[in-house]
Amino acid sequence: MIVETHRNYRLGFAHSLAAEDRDHLIDHLGKPVTAATDPLQGRAQVDFMSLPAWGAFVVKRYMRGGLMRHIIRRYHLRSGQSRGESEFRMLQKLRENDFPVPQPFGWAEHGRLWVQTWLFLAEIPGAQTLAEISREDPARAETLLGSVSKLINRLGELNIHHVDLHPGNVLIDALDQVTLIDFDKATSNLLIKNDLSDIYYRRWNRAITKHHLPTSLNL
């Protein structure tokens, strides 16, 4: 990973990026983004841009939750690695194990004590979340559950704890290929693998009930 400072932004990239592209990227980070309205999309704000070196990609902006979100929405108190850098490293680790997650291009942070953080990911063209599909085409969603279950079990085998695994964090492309997203705060967990898989299934089924998704999505 290449780490550098440009225009008071700390940047990390899987591969070097031309100065002109870095400028375009930083200019984009200052633009406002509309917050997600679907609770299954989480707190992060997501928008899209394109660069010659990367093509179309996703810009993920990390937001605060809890009561602090009413005071400081986009800033986090610095504590070790930023959330963007940590998720970038986790995605790299998963891809090294041939696990289907978006390709991470890089991350950025701005600030010293209070920081804003971003993550840059390859876009998956035409993808929908499993939650969206379940509302539009429940039968198609049900046929995908076998693939999703295999990936959940594989996460357990890799000893990776995804802290918010639910149908809104499962992307499906036009060929019904499954990709898991949102590894913010994910860790290599010390729980035994069977316990980790059980945690995933319980959380998944609670999300089905909480967000009023078709019960056929239960695992």
mmCIF file of the C-alpha atoms, coordinates in Angstrom:
data_MODEL
# 
_entry.id   MODEL 
# 
loop_
_atom_site.group_PDB 
_atom_site.id 
_atom_site.type_symbol 
_atom_site.label_atom_id 
_atom_site.label_alt_id 
_atom_site.label_comp_id 
_atom_site.label_asym_id 
_atom_site.label_entity_id 
_atom_site.label_seq_id 
_atom_site.pdbx_PDB_ins_code 
_atom_site.Cartn_x 
_atom_site.Cartn_y 
_atom_site.Cartn_z 
_atom_site.occupancy 
_atom_site.B_iso_or_equiv 
_atom_site.pdbx_formal_charge 
_atom_site.auth_seq_id 
_atom_site.auth_comp_id 
_atom_site.auth_asym_id 
_atom_site.auth_atom_id 
_atom_site.pdbx_PDB_model_num 
ATOM 1   C CA . MET A 1 1   ? 0.000   0.000   0.000   1.00 0.00 ? 1   MET A CA 1 
ATOM 2   C CA . ILE A 1 2   ? 1.209   3.505   -0.885  1.00 0.00 ? 2   ILE A CA 1 
ATOM 3   C CA . VAL A 1 3   ? 0.573   6.145   1.811   1.00 0.00 ? 3   VAL A CA 1 
ATOM 4   C CA . GLU A 1 4   ? 1.169   9.837   1.151   1.00 0.00 ? 4   GLU A CA 1 
ATOM 5   C CA . THR A 1 5   ? -0.002  13.338  2.049   1.00 0.00 ? 5   THR A CA 1 
ATOM 6   C CA . HIS A 1 6   ? -1.500  15.637  -0.584  1.00 0.00 ? 6   HIS A CA 1 
ATOM 7   C CA . ARG A 1 7   ? -3.188  19.003  0.083   1.00 0.00 ? 7   ARG A CA 1 
ATOM 8   C CA . ASN A 1 8   ? -3.422  18.185  3.812   1.00 0.00 ? 8   ASN A CA 1 
ATOM 9   C CA . TYR A 1 9   ? -5.175  14.871  3.099   1.00 0.00 ? 9   TYR A CA 1 
ATOM 10  C CA . ARG A 1 10  ? -3.582  11.590  4.146   1.00 0.00 ? 10  ARG A CA 1 
ATOM 11  C CA . LEU A 1 11  ? -4.120  9.102   1.318   1.00 0.00 ? 11  LEU A CA 1 
ATOM 12  C CA . GLY A 1 12  ? -3.583  5.383   0.991   1.00 0.00 ? 12  GLY A CA 1 
ATOM 13  C CA . PHE A 1 13  ? -3.709  3.581   -2.358  1.00 0.00 ? 13  PHE A CA 1 
ATOM 14  C CA . ALA A 1 14  ? -3.305  0.025   -3.561  1.00 0.00 ? 14  ALA A CA 1 
ATOM 15  C CA . HIS A 1 15  ? -1.381  1.502   -6.520  1.00 0.00 ? 15  HIS A CA 1 
ATOM 16  C CA . SER A 1 16  ? -0.007  4.981   -7.195  1.00 0.00 ? 16  SER A CA 1 
ATOM 17  C CA . LEU A 1 17  ? -2.351  7.634   -8.564  1.00 0.00 ? 17  LEU A CA 1 
ATOM 18  C CA . ALA A 1 18  ? -1.308  10.549  -10.781 1.00 0.00 ? 18  ALA A CA 1 
ATOM 19  C CA . ALA A 1 19  ? -1.222  14.004  -9.154  1.00 0.00 ? 19  ALA A CA 1 
ATOM 20  C CA . GLU A 1 20  ? -4.027  15.266  -11.403 1.00 0.00 ? 20  GLU A CA 1 
ATOM 21  C CA . ASP A 1 21  ? -6.238  12.345  -10.390 1.00 0.00 ? 21  ASP A CA 1 
ATOM 22  C CA . ARG A 1 22  ? -5.436  12.957  -6.718  1.00 0.00 ? 22  ARG A CA 1 
ATOM 23  C CA . ASP A 1 23  ? -6.574  16.558  -7.154  1.00 0.00 ? 23  ASP A CA 1 
ATOM 24  C CA . HIS A 1 24  ? -9.851  15.491  -8.780  1.00 0.00 ? 24  HIS A CA 1 
ATOM 25  C CA . LEU A 1 25  ? -10.413 13.024  -5.956  1.00 0.00 ? 25  LEU A CA 1 
ATOM 26  C CA . ILE A 1 26  ? -9.804  15.563  -3.199  1.00 0.00 ? 26  ILE A CA 1 
ATOM 27  C CA . ASP A 1 27  ? -11.990 18.162  -4.927  1.00 0.00 ? 27  ASP A CA 1 
ATOM 28  C CA . HIS A 1 28  ? -14.806 15.614  -4.965  1.00 0.00 ? 28  HIS A CA 1 
ATOM 29  C CA . LEU A 1 29  ? -14.477 14.877  -1.246  1.00 0.00 ? 29  LEU A CA 1 
ATOM 30  C CA . GLY A 1 30  ? -15.538 18.418  -0.374  1.00 0.00 ? 30  GLY A CA 1 
ATOM 31  C CA . LYS A 1 31  ? -18.884 18.115  -2.139  1.00 0.00 ? 31  LYS A CA 1 
ATOM 32  C CA . PRO A 1 32  ? -22.067 17.481  -0.076  1.00 0.00 ? 32  PRO A CA 1 
ATOM 33  C CA . VAL A 1 33  ? -23.753 14.083  -0.286  1.00 0.00 ? 33  VAL A CA 1 
ATOM 34  C CA . THR A 1 34  ? -27.336 13.151  0.541   1.00 0.00 ? 34  THR A CA 1 
ATOM 35  C CA . ALA A 1 35  ? -27.625 10.830  3.520   1.00 0.00 ? 35  ALA A CA 1 
ATOM 36  C CA . ALA A 1 36  ? -29.099 7.360   3.045   1.00 0.00 ? 36  ALA A CA 1 
ATOM 37  C CA . THR A 1 37  ? -32.822 7.128   3.820   1.00 0.00 ? 37  THR A CA 1 
ATOM 38  C CA . ASP A 1 38  ? -33.086 3.314   3.904   1.00 0.00 ? 38  ASP A CA 1 
ATOM 39  C CA . PRO A 1 39  ? -31.999 2.022   7.353   1.00 0.00 ? 39  PRO A CA 1 
ATOM 40  C CA . LEU A 1 40  ? -30.616 -1.099  5.664   1.00 0.00 ? 40  LEU A CA 1 
ATOM 41  C CA . GLN A 1 41  ? -28.030 1.091   3.910   1.00 0.00 ? 41  GLN A CA 1 
ATOM 42  C CA . GLY A 1 42  ? -26.417 2.012   7.232   1.00 0.00 ? 42  GLY A CA 1 
ATOM 43  C CA . ARG A 1 43  ? -25.008 5.356   8.356   1.00 0.00 ? 43  ARG A CA 1 
ATOM 44  C CA . ALA A 1 44  ? -22.355 5.749   5.649   1.00 0.00 ? 44  ALA A CA 1 
ATOM 45  C CA . GLN A 1 45  ? -22.988 8.171   2.821   1.00 0.00 ? 45  GLN A CA 1 
ATOM 46  C CA . VAL A 1 46  ? -22.127 6.803   -0.616  1.00 0.00 ? 46  VAL A CA 1 
ATOM 47  C CA . ASP A 1 47  ? -21.708 8.507   -3.968  1.00 0.00 ? 47  ASP A CA 1 
ATOM 48  C CA . PHE A 1 48  ? -19.922 7.739   -7.220  1.00 0.00 ? 48  PHE A CA 1 
ATOM 49  C CA . MET A 1 49  ? -17.230 9.185   -9.436  1.00 0.00 ? 49  MET A CA 1 
ATOM 50  C CA . SER A 1 50  ? -14.807 8.067   -12.149 1.00 0.00 ? 50  SER A CA 1 
ATOM 51  C CA . LEU A 1 51  ? -11.074 8.396   -12.779 1.00 0.00 ? 51  LEU A CA 1 
ATOM 52  C CA . PRO A 1 52  ? -9.057  7.138   -15.764 1.00 0.00 ? 52  PRO A CA 1 
ATOM 53  C CA . ALA A 1 53  ? -6.934  4.865   -13.560 1.00 0.00 ? 53  ALA A CA 1 
ATOM 54  C CA . TRP A 1 54  ? -9.869  3.327   -11.694 1.00 0.00 ? 54  TRP A CA 1 
ATOM 55  C CA . GLY A 1 55  ? -12.901 3.683   -13.925 1.00 0.00 ? 55  GLY A CA 1 
ATOM 56  C CA . ALA A 1 56  ? -16.221 4.036   -12.077 1.00 0.00 ? 56  ALA A CA 1 
ATOM 57  C CA . PHE A 1 57  ? -15.945 3.682   -8.328  1.00 0.00 ? 57  PHE A CA 1 
ATOM 58  C CA . VAL A 1 58  ? -17.787 4.220   -5.065  1.00 0.00 ? 58  VAL A CA 1 
ATOM 59  C CA . VAL A 1 59  ? -16.865 6.916   -2.544  1.00 0.00 ? 59  VAL A CA 1 
ATOM 60  C CA . LYS A 1 60  ? -17.880 5.843   0.973   1.00 0.00 ? 60  LYS A CA 1 
ATOM 61  C CA . ARG A 1 61  ? -17.977 8.523   3.681   1.00 0.00 ? 61  ARG A CA 1 
ATOM 62  C CA . TYR A 1 62  ? -17.975 7.374   7.300   1.00 0.00 ? 62  TYR A CA 1 
ATOM 63  C CA . MET A 1 63  ? -20.587 8.924   9.577   1.00 0.00 ? 63  MET A CA 1 
ATOM 64  C CA . ARG A 1 64  ? -21.100 8.879   13.329  1.00 0.00 ? 64  ARG A CA 1 
ATOM 65  C CA . GLY A 1 65  ? -23.933 6.986   14.982  1.00 0.00 ? 65  GLY A CA 1 
ATOM 66  C CA . GLY A 1 66  ? -25.505 7.196   18.409  1.00 0.00 ? 66  GLY A CA 1 
ATOM 67  C CA . LEU A 1 67  ? -26.232 10.448  20.215  1.00 0.00 ? 67  LEU A CA 1 
ATOM 68  C CA . MET A 1 68  ? -23.035 12.063  18.923  1.00 0.00 ? 68  MET A CA 1 
ATOM 69  C CA . ARG A 1 69  ? -24.446 12.065  15.389  1.00 0.00 ? 69  ARG A CA 1 
ATOM 70  C CA . HIS A 1 70  ? -26.631 15.016  16.425  1.00 0.00 ? 70  HIS A CA 1 
ATOM 71  C CA . ILE A 1 71  ? -23.529 17.052  17.352  1.00 0.00 ? 71  ILE A CA 1 
ATOM 72  C CA . ILE A 1 72  ? -20.707 15.906  15.078  1.00 0.00 ? 72  ILE A CA 1 
ATOM 73  C CA . ARG A 1 73  ? -21.945 13.860  12.124  1.00 0.00 ? 73  ARG A CA 1 
ATOM 74  C CA . ARG A 1 74  ? -18.917 13.507  9.839   1.00 0.00 ? 74  ARG A CA 1 
ATOM 75  C CA . TYR A 1 75  ? -15.959 13.754  12.228  1.00 0.00 ? 75  TYR A CA 1 
ATOM 76  C CA . HIS A 1 76  ? -14.365 11.056  14.394  1.00 0.00 ? 76  HIS A CA 1 
ATOM 77  C CA . LEU A 1 77  ? -11.835 11.398  17.179  1.00 0.00 ? 77  LEU A CA 1 
ATOM 78  C CA . ARG A 1 78  ? -8.529  10.002  15.950  1.00 0.00 ? 78  ARG A CA 1 
ATOM 79  C CA . SER A 1 79  ? -7.672  6.654   17.501  1.00 0.00 ? 79  SER A CA 1 
ATOM 80  C CA . GLY A 1 80  ? -5.089  4.531   15.676  1.00 0.00 ? 80  GLY A CA 1 
ATOM 81  C CA . GLN A 1 81  ? -6.016  3.581   12.120  1.00 0.00 ? 81  GLN A CA 1 
ATOM 82  C CA . SER A 1 82  ? -8.945  5.426   10.596  1.00 0.00 ? 82  SER A CA 1 
ATOM 83  C CA . ARG A 1 83  ? -12.079 3.462   9.763   1.00 0.00 ? 83  ARG A CA 1 
ATOM 84  C CA . GLY A 1 84  ? -11.310 3.867   6.058   1.00 0.00 ? 84  GLY A CA 1 
ATOM 85  C CA . GLU A 1 85  ? -7.800  2.449   6.361   1.00 0.00 ? 85  GLU A CA 1 
ATOM 86  C CA . SER A 1 86  ? -8.978  -0.418  8.579   1.00 0.00 ? 86  SER A CA 1 
ATOM 87  C CA . GLU A 1 87  ? -11.757 -1.436  6.177   1.00 0.00 ? 87  GLU A CA 1 
ATOM 88  C CA . PHE A 1 88  ? -9.370  -1.100  3.219   1.00 0.00 ? 88  PHE A CA 1 
ATOM 89  C CA . ARG A 1 89  ? -6.937  -3.528  4.886   1.00 0.00 ? 89  ARG A CA 1 
ATOM 90  C CA . MET A 1 90  ? -9.722  -5.961  5.775   1.00 0.00 ? 90  MET A CA 1 
ATOM 91  C CA . LEU A 1 91  ? -11.001 -5.994  2.180   1.00 0.00 ? 91  LEU A CA 1 
ATOM 92  C CA . GLN A 1 92  ? -7.478  -6.635  0.906   1.00 0.00 ? 92  GLN A CA 1 
ATOM 93  C CA . LYS A 1 93  ? -7.165  -9.565  3.315   1.00 0.00 ? 93  LYS A CA 1 
ATOM 94  C CA . LEU A 1 94  ? -10.492 -11.029 2.185   1.00 0.00 ? 94  LEU A CA 1 
ATOM 95  C CA . ARG A 1 95  ? -9.621  -10.698 -1.504  1.00 0.00 ? 95  ARG A CA 1 
ATOM 96  C CA . GLU A 1 96  ? -6.312  -12.458 -0.847  1.00 0.00 ? 96  GLU A CA 1 
ATOM 97  C CA . ASN A 1 97  ? -8.468  -15.350 0.395   1.00 0.00 ? 97  ASN A CA 1 
ATOM 98  C CA . ASP A 1 98  ? -10.640 -15.221 -2.768  1.00 0.00 ? 98  ASP A CA 1 
ATOM 99  C CA . PHE A 1 99  ? -13.624 -13.963 -0.804  1.00 0.00 ? 99  PHE A CA 1 
ATOM 100 C CA . PRO A 1 100 ? -16.083 -11.902 -2.913  1.00 0.00 ? 100 PRO A CA 1 
ATOM 101 C CA . VAL A 1 101 ? -15.877 -8.294  -1.699  1.00 0.00 ? 101 VAL A CA 1 
ATOM 102 C CA . PRO A 1 102 ? -15.520 -5.081  -3.736  1.00 0.00 ? 102 PRO A CA 1 
ATOM 103 C CA . GLN A 1 103 ? -12.018 -4.246  -4.926  1.00 0.00 ? 103 GLN A CA 1 
ATOM 104 C CA . PRO A 1 104 ? -10.580 -1.547  -2.627  1.00 0.00 ? 104 PRO A CA 1 
ATOM 105 C CA . PHE A 1 105 ? -8.717  1.217   -4.480  1.00 0.00 ? 105 PHE A CA 1 
ATOM 106 C CA . GLY A 1 106 ? -7.767  3.403   -1.544  1.00 0.00 ? 106 GLY A CA 1 
ATOM 107 C CA . TRP A 1 107 ? -8.778  5.524   1.427   1.00 0.00 ? 107 TRP A CA 1 
ATOM 108 C CA . ALA A 1 108 ? -8.432  9.124   2.596   1.00 0.00 ? 108 ALA A CA 1 
ATOM 109 C CA . GLU A 1 109 ? -8.569  11.059  5.842   1.00 0.00 ? 109 GLU A CA 1 
ATOM 110 C CA . HIS A 1 110 ? -8.499  14.750  6.662   1.00 0.00 ? 110 HIS A CA 1 
ATOM 111 C CA . GLY A 1 111 ? -7.852  16.397  10.027  1.00 0.00 ? 111 GLY A CA 1 
ATOM 112 C CA . ARG A 1 112 ? -5.557  15.861  13.002  1.00 0.00 ? 112 ARG A CA 1 
ATOM 113 C CA . LEU A 1 113 ? -7.509  15.269  16.213  1.00 0.00 ? 113 LEU A CA 1 
ATOM 114 C CA . TRP A 1 114 ? -10.980 15.190  14.630  1.00 0.00 ? 114 TRP A CA 1 
ATOM 115 C CA . VAL A 1 115 ? -10.868 13.440  11.257  1.00 0.00 ? 115 VAL A CA 1 
ATOM 116 C CA . GLN A 1 116 ? -13.116 12.807  8.282   1.00 0.00 ? 116 GLN A CA 1 
ATOM 117 C CA . THR A 1 117 ? -12.574 9.481   6.537   1.00 0.00 ? 117 THR A CA 1 
ATOM 118 C CA . TRP A 1 118 ? -13.395 7.992   3.124   1.00 0.00 ? 118 TRP A CA 1 
ATOM 119 C CA . LEU A 1 119 ? -12.986 4.647   1.338   1.00 0.00 ? 119 LEU A CA 1 
ATOM 120 C CA . PHE A 1 120 ? -12.779 4.132   -2.450  1.00 0.00 ? 120 PHE A CA 1 
ATOM 121 C CA . LEU A 1 121 ? -14.164 0.915   -3.916  1.00 0.00 ? 121 LEU A CA 1 
ATOM 122 C CA . ALA A 1 122 ? -14.725 -0.482  -7.392  1.00 0.00 ? 122 ALA A CA 1 
ATOM 123 C CA . GLU A 1 123 ? -18.343 -0.154  -8.459  1.00 0.00 ? 123 GLU A CA 1 
ATOM 124 C CA . ILE A 1 124 ? -20.287 -3.348  -9.191  1.00 0.00 ? 124 ILE A CA 1 
ATOM 125 C CA . PRO A 1 125 ? -22.382 -2.345  -12.234 1.00 0.00 ? 125 PRO A CA 1 
ATOM 126 C CA . GLY A 1 126 ? -26.099 -2.963  -12.002 1.00 0.00 ? 126 GLY A CA 1 
ATOM 127 C CA . ALA A 1 127 ? -25.916 -4.508  -8.535  1.00 0.00 ? 127 ALA A CA 1 
ATOM 128 C CA . GLN A 1 128 ? -28.850 -4.483  -6.120  1.00 0.00 ? 128 GLN A CA 1 
ATOM 129 C CA . THR A 1 129 ? -28.945 -5.435  -2.475  1.00 0.00 ? 129 THR A CA 1 
ATOM 130 C CA . LEU A 1 130 ? -30.624 -8.692  -1.514  1.00 0.00 ? 130 LEU A CA 1 
ATOM 131 C CA . ALA A 1 131 ? -33.072 -6.587  0.537   1.00 0.00 ? 131 ALA A CA 1 
ATOM 132 C CA . GLU A 1 132 ? -34.121 -4.665  -2.576  1.00 0.00 ? 132 GLU A CA 1 
ATOM 133 C CA . ILE A 1 133 ? -34.505 -7.854  -4.594  1.00 0.00 ? 133 ILE A CA 1 
ATOM 134 C CA . SER A 1 134 ? -36.570 -9.499  -1.858  1.00 0.00 ? 134 SER A CA 1 
ATOM 135 C CA . ARG A 1 135 ? -39.093 -6.654  -2.071  1.00 0.00 ? 135 ARG A CA 1 
ATOM 136 C CA . GLU A 1 136 ? -39.272 -6.719  -5.877  1.00 0.00 ? 136 GLU A CA 1 
ATOM 137 C CA . ASP A 1 137 ? -38.850 -10.431 -6.634  1.00 0.00 ? 137 ASP A CA 1 
ATOM 138 C CA . PRO A 1 138 ? -39.076 -12.665 -3.522  1.00 0.00 ? 138 PRO A CA 1 
ATOM 139 C CA . ALA A 1 139 ? -38.721 -15.858 -5.558  1.00 0.00 ? 139 ALA A CA 1 
ATOM 140 C CA . ARG A 1 140 ? -35.382 -14.721 -7.036  1.00 0.00 ? 140 ARG A CA 1 
ATOM 141 C CA . ALA A 1 141 ? -34.169 -13.652 -3.600  1.00 0.00 ? 141 ALA A CA 1 
ATOM 142 C CA . GLU A 1 142 ? -34.979 -17.072 -2.174  1.00 0.00 ? 142 GLU A CA 1 
ATOM 143 C CA . THR A 1 143 ? -32.923 -18.844 -4.859  1.00 0.00 ? 143 THR A CA 1 
ATOM 144 C CA . LEU A 1 144 ? -29.873 -16.812 -3.777  1.00 0.00 ? 144 LEU A CA 1 
ATOM 145 C CA . LEU A 1 145 ? -29.960 -17.888 -0.136  1.00 0.00 ? 145 LEU A CA 1 
ATOM 146 C CA . GLY A 1 146 ? -27.816 -20.969 -0.724  1.00 0.00 ? 146 GLY A CA 1 
ATOM 147 C CA . SER A 1 147 ? -24.961 -18.835 -2.055  1.00 0.00 ? 147 SER A CA 1 
ATOM 148 C CA . VAL A 1 148 ? -25.356 -16.345 0.789   1.00 0.00 ? 148 VAL A CA 1 
ATOM 149 C CA . SER A 1 149 ? -25.302 -19.102 3.401   1.00 0.00 ? 149 SER A CA 1 
ATOM 150 C CA . LYS A 1 150 ? -22.078 -20.517 1.947   1.00 0.00 ? 150 LYS A CA 1 
ATOM 151 C CA . LEU A 1 151 ? -20.418 -17.098 2.210   1.00 0.00 ? 151 LEU A CA 1 
ATOM 152 C CA . ILE A 1 152 ? -21.579 -16.670 5.801   1.00 0.00 ? 152 ILE A CA 1 
ATOM 153 C CA . ASN A 1 153 ? -20.065 -20.032 6.685   1.00 0.00 ? 153 ASN A CA 1 
ATOM 154 C CA . ARG A 1 154 ? -16.876 -19.083 4.873   1.00 0.00 ? 154 ARG A CA 1 
ATOM 155 C CA . LEU A 1 155 ? -16.593 -15.888 6.921   1.00 0.00 ? 155 LEU A CA 1 
ATOM 156 C CA . GLY A 1 156 ? -16.760 -18.078 10.010  1.00 0.00 ? 156 GLY A CA 1 
ATOM 157 C CA . GLU A 1 157 ? -14.017 -20.319 8.631   1.00 0.00 ? 157 GLU A CA 1 
ATOM 158 C CA . LEU A 1 158 ? -11.848 -17.246 7.984   1.00 0.00 ? 158 LEU A CA 1 
ATOM 159 C CA . ASN A 1 159 ? -12.591 -16.106 11.555  1.00 0.00 ? 159 ASN A CA 1 
ATOM 160 C CA . ILE A 1 160 ? -13.801 -12.688 10.341  1.00 0.00 ? 160 ILE A CA 1 
ATOM 161 C CA . HIS A 1 161 ? -16.419 -10.875 12.389  1.00 0.00 ? 161 HIS A CA 1 
ATOM 162 C CA . HIS A 1 162 ? -18.638 -8.679  10.164  1.00 0.00 ? 162 HIS A CA 1 
ATOM 163 C CA . VAL A 1 163 ? -20.468 -6.526  12.715  1.00 0.00 ? 163 VAL A CA 1 
ATOM 164 C CA . ASP A 1 164 ? -23.566 -5.740  10.624  1.00 0.00 ? 164 ASP A CA 1 
ATOM 165 C CA . LEU A 1 165 ? -24.358 -8.639  8.307   1.00 0.00 ? 165 LEU A CA 1 
ATOM 166 C CA . HIS A 1 166 ? -27.894 -8.394  6.894   1.00 0.00 ? 166 HIS A CA 1 
ATOM 167 C CA . PRO A 1 167 ? -29.605 -8.471  3.440   1.00 0.00 ? 167 PRO A CA 1 
ATOM 168 C CA . GLY A 1 168 ? -28.815 -4.793  2.869   1.00 0.00 ? 168 GLY A CA 1 
ATOM 169 C CA . ASN A 1 169 ? -25.109 -5.617  2.903   1.00 0.00 ? 169 ASN A CA 1 
ATOM 170 C CA . VAL A 1 170 ? -25.333 -8.333  0.264   1.00 0.00 ? 170 VAL A CA 1 
ATOM 171 C CA . LEU A 1 171 ? -24.976 -7.165  -3.350  1.00 0.00 ? 171 LEU A CA 1 
ATOM 172 C CA . ILE A 1 172 ? -26.270 -9.212  -6.286  1.00 0.00 ? 172 ILE A CA 1 
ATOM 173 C CA . ASP A 1 173 ? -25.189 -8.461  -9.857  1.00 0.00 ? 173 ASP A CA 1 
ATOM 174 C CA . ALA A 1 174 ? -27.048 -9.185  -13.098 1.00 0.00 ? 174 ALA A CA 1 
ATOM 175 C CA . LEU A 1 175 ? -25.531 -12.699 -13.208 1.00 0.00 ? 175 LEU A CA 1 
ATOM 176 C CA . ASP A 1 176 ? -26.656 -13.420 -9.624  1.00 0.00 ? 176 ASP A CA 1 
ATOM 177 C CA . GLN A 1 177 ? -23.082 -13.290 -8.332  1.00 0.00 ? 177 GLN A CA 1 
ATOM 178 C CA . VAL A 1 178 ? -23.016 -12.467 -4.618  1.00 0.00 ? 178 VAL A CA 1 
ATOM 179 C CA . THR A 1 179 ? -20.711 -9.864  -3.034  1.00 0.00 ? 179 THR A CA 1 
ATOM 180 C CA . LEU A 1 180 ? -20.626 -8.922  0.655   1.00 0.00 ? 180 LEU A CA 1 
ATOM 181 C CA . ILE A 1 181 ? -20.079 -5.269  1.571   1.00 0.00 ? 181 ILE A CA 1 
ATOM 182 C CA . ASP A 1 182 ? -19.658 -2.935  4.570   1.00 0.00 ? 182 ASP A CA 1 
ATOM 183 C CA . PHE A 1 183 ? -16.757 -4.383  6.540   1.00 0.00 ? 183 PHE A CA 1 
ATOM 184 C CA . ASP A 1 184 ? -16.504 -1.223  8.652   1.00 0.00 ? 184 ASP A CA 1 
ATOM 185 C CA . LYS A 1 185 ? -15.200 -2.221  12.126  1.00 0.00 ? 185 LYS A CA 1 
ATOM 186 C CA . ALA A 1 186 ? -14.836 -5.861  11.040  1.00 0.00 ? 186 ALA A CA 1 
ATOM 187 C CA . THR A 1 187 ? -12.229 -7.823  12.990  1.00 0.00 ? 187 THR A CA 1 
ATOM 188 C CA . SER A 1 188 ? -10.454 -11.151 13.078  1.00 0.00 ? 188 SER A CA 1 
ATOM 189 C CA . ASN A 1 189 ? -12.502 -12.591 15.931  1.00 0.00 ? 189 ASN A CA 1 
ATOM 190 C CA . LEU A 1 190 ? -11.275 -14.856 18.694  1.00 0.00 ? 190 LEU A CA 1 
ATOM 191 C CA . LEU A 1 191 ? -14.548 -16.748 19.034  1.00 0.00 ? 191 LEU A CA 1 
ATOM 192 C CA . ILE A 1 192 ? -14.586 -20.343 17.863  1.00 0.00 ? 192 ILE A CA 1 
ATOM 193 C CA . LYS A 1 193 ? -15.844 -20.603 14.300  1.00 0.00 ? 193 LYS A CA 1 
ATOM 194 C CA . ASN A 1 194 ? -19.134 -22.338 15.051  1.00 0.00 ? 194 ASN A CA 1 
ATOM 195 C CA . ASP A 1 195 ? -20.080 -19.600 17.532  1.00 0.00 ? 195 ASP A CA 1 
ATOM 196 C CA . LEU A 1 196 ? -19.316 -16.919 14.947  1.00 0.00 ? 196 LEU A CA 1 
ATOM 197 C CA . SER A 1 197 ? -21.544 -18.544 12.332  1.00 0.00 ? 197 SER A CA 1 
ATOM 198 C CA . ASP A 1 198 ? -24.364 -18.847 14.883  1.00 0.00 ? 198 ASP A CA 1 
ATOM 199 C CA . ILE A 1 199 ? -24.028 -15.128 15.658  1.00 0.00 ? 199 ILE A CA 1 
ATOM 200 C CA . TYR A 1 200 ? -24.337 -14.341 11.962  1.00 0.00 ? 200 TYR A CA 1 
ATOM 201 C CA . TYR A 1 201 ? -27.498 -16.394 11.497  1.00 0.00 ? 201 TYR A CA 1 
ATOM 202 C CA . ARG A 1 202 ? -29.202 -14.959 14.583  1.00 0.00 ? 202 ARG A CA 1 
ATOM 203 C CA . ARG A 1 203 ? -28.381 -11.387 13.540  1.00 0.00 ? 203 ARG A CA 1 
ATOM 204 C CA . TRP A 1 204 ? -29.526 -12.077 9.965   1.00 0.00 ? 204 TRP A CA 1 
ATOM 205 C CA . ASN A 1 205 ? -32.906 -13.430 11.056  1.00 0.00 ? 205 ASN A CA 1 
ATOM 206 C CA . ARG A 1 206 ? -33.437 -10.541 13.515  1.00 0.00 ? 206 ARG A CA 1 
ATOM 207 C CA . ALA A 1 207 ? -32.847 -8.100  10.644  1.00 0.00 ? 207 ALA A CA 1 
ATOM 208 C CA . ILE A 1 208 ? -35.519 -9.856  8.546   1.00 0.00 ? 208 ILE A CA 1 
ATOM 209 C CA . THR A 1 209 ? -38.063 -9.246  11.302  1.00 0.00 ? 209 THR A CA 1 
ATOM 210 C CA . LYS A 1 210 ? -36.892 -5.724  12.195  1.00 0.00 ? 210 LYS A CA 1 
ATOM 211 C CA . HIS A 1 211 ? -37.015 -4.420  8.615   1.00 0.00 ? 211 HIS A CA 1 
ATOM 212 C CA . HIS A 1 212 ? -40.187 -6.296  7.624   1.00 0.00 ? 212 HIS A CA 1 
ATOM 213 C CA . LEU A 1 213 ? -38.527 -8.292  4.844   1.00 0.00 ? 213 LEU A CA 1 
ATOM 214 C CA . PRO A 1 214 ? -40.092 -11.506 3.459   1.00 0.00 ? 214 PRO A CA 1 
ATOM 215 C CA . THR A 1 215 ? -39.765 -14.334 5.988   1.00 0.00 ? 215 THR A CA 1 
ATOM 216 C CA . SER A 1 216 ? -38.528 -16.554 3.139   1.00 0.00 ? 216 SER A CA 1 
ATOM 217 C CA . LEU A 1 217 ? -35.143 -14.812 3.622   1.00 0.00 ? 217 LEU A CA 1 
ATOM 218 C CA . ASN A 1 218 ? -34.665 -16.434 7.034   1.00 0.00 ? 218 ASN A CA 1 
ATOM 219 C CA . LEU A 1 219 ? -31.598 -18.673 7.264   1.00 0.00 ? 219 LEU A CA 1 
# 
